[in-house]
Amino acid sequence: QVQLAESGGGLVQAGGSLILSCVASGRTSSLRGMGWFRQAPGKERSFVAAISSSGRITYYDDSLNDRFTISRDNAKNTVYMQMNSLKPDDTAVYHCGAGRLTGIASRRSEDYDYWGQGTQVTVSS
């Protein structure tokens, strides 16, 4: 069993930065790929970033244009997402997901077994 707890969201002005954190409990968390998804008001949940269990493979949604960086520290059971040059369109609830024991990084929400409660990111114009 894996439990996830996101933090780091908040209100930031356009052009600013935030770092989101996702702490995973459970002994298998380091064996799983991890990802970030977001859901903006009135929109479907969409993929943001993913990282393999080793941290050696990362995927990003093309729309981010290199503004976000996902990383992980398996010793701390924590996944991070550095978010730079934030835009109002980035406003969403950001959810951390823990994938399957294959350890792969995945863009597909179907490949995630566990989800955190989410952390709100609001970017003002």
Order of alpha helices (4+ residues) and beta strands (2+ residues): beta-beta-beta-beta-beta-beta-beta-beta-beta-beta-beta
